[in-house]
Amino acid sequence: MGGRIAWVAGLVLMLSSFMSWYAGASVEGPTLAVIGWHTGTIGKIVFFLGALVVLLAILHEVGIELPPSLPESLVTIGVGALATVLVLIRVISIPDTFAGTSGRGIGLWIALLSAIGVIAAGLLRAGEDL
């Protein structure tokens, strides 16, 4: 069960980098939306962390295991924790270049939920290992 949740949460985390993280109406004109990829380095790192979780799930399905000194569940929890911290940084602090947007977009909240889902999947996988 933990493997499936990790795969889905990692894929959603990856795709959330291409969703609207900041959105709002500009003064005169159409609605402005900024995707996660364009928020700087953090958006790109979140994408690659999601890709890492998906890669770990694919390697596990193929039969390639990490060394016993580095359990896969621990790596999944660490990647999820790092992704959660990075997304929380973007939730709390809107970059100055996007000050014209009035609020946070749905993609940012999806990224946060999927990052927490990666942590939960790692914890489930650790429980399965015991």
N, C-alpha and C positions, 0 to 999 in steps of 0.2 A: 504494500500500500504506500509506503514512504517513497519508493522509487517512482511510482506513477505521479504522486503529488509533486515531487521534486521536478519531474520532467515538465509537467503542465505549468507549475509556478515559474520555472526558469524560462519557458517559452513566453509566457505572459510578461515577465520582467523584461525580456529581450524586446518584445514588440512594444512595450510601453514607452520605450525611448522614441518611438515614432508617433506617439499620441500627444495631444495638447497638454502641456504642463502648465502653461500660463495662458489665460484668455481674458479678453475684456474688450469693450467697445472703445474705439478711438474717438477723439473729440468730434471730428468730422469725417465720416467715412464708414467703411465696413468694419466688422468685428475682427479684432487682431488676435491671432493665436500663435503661440510659440511651442514647437515640439521639443521634446526632451533632448534630442540630438543637438539642437541648436542652442542649448543652455550652457555650453562650454564643455570642459573636460568631464565634469561629473556625469552628464547625460551619456557620454560615450563610454565611460567606465561602467555605468549601470548596464548598458547594452552588452558589454563584454563579460560582465559577471553573470548575466542571464545566459549567455552563450556557453560559459564555462559549466554552469549547472546542467544544461542540455547535453554538453559533451560528456560530462561525467555519467549521465544516465545512459547515453548511447554506448559508452565504453563498458558499463556494467552489463548491459544487455548482450553485448558481443562476447563478454566473458573475460575482458581485461580488467584485472583488479589492481587497486593501488597497493603499495606495500603495507604489511600488517602494522608497521609502526605509525602509519598515517591512515587511520580509518576514513572511509568515504563519508560516513555520517558526520564526522568532525569537520571535514573539508566543506561539506554542504552547509553546516551550521555557521562556519566562519564566513563563507561567501554570502550567505543570507544576512548575517549580522553587518558585514561591510556594506552591502547594498542598502540595508535599512538605514544605516547611519548616513550614507550619501544622499538618499532620497529625503530623509528628515532635514538635512541641511538645505535642500531646495524647497522644502515645505516652509521652513522657518524664514529663510532669507531669499527674497526675490532679487536676482542680479540687477544692478543699476541700469544696465542697458535695456531692460524690459520693464522699466518703471511705468510705462504707459498702459500696461495691462492692469486691469483692476482686481484680478484675483487668480486663484489657482484653478487649473483646468482638471478635468476628470482623469486624464492620463497620469497625473502626478499621484492621485489617490489610488489608481490601479497599480502603479509602480510600488507604492508603499504596501498595499495589501499583498501583492505577489512576493515582495521581499520578505514579509512576515511569513508568507506561505512556504518559502524556501527554508526558513528556520524551522518551522513546524515539521516539514518533511524530513529534515535532518534529524530532528528529535525522534520522530517516528521510526526512522531507519536505525537510529541508535538503540531504540527499544527492541527492534526486531533482532538486532545483533546479540542482545543479551539473552 
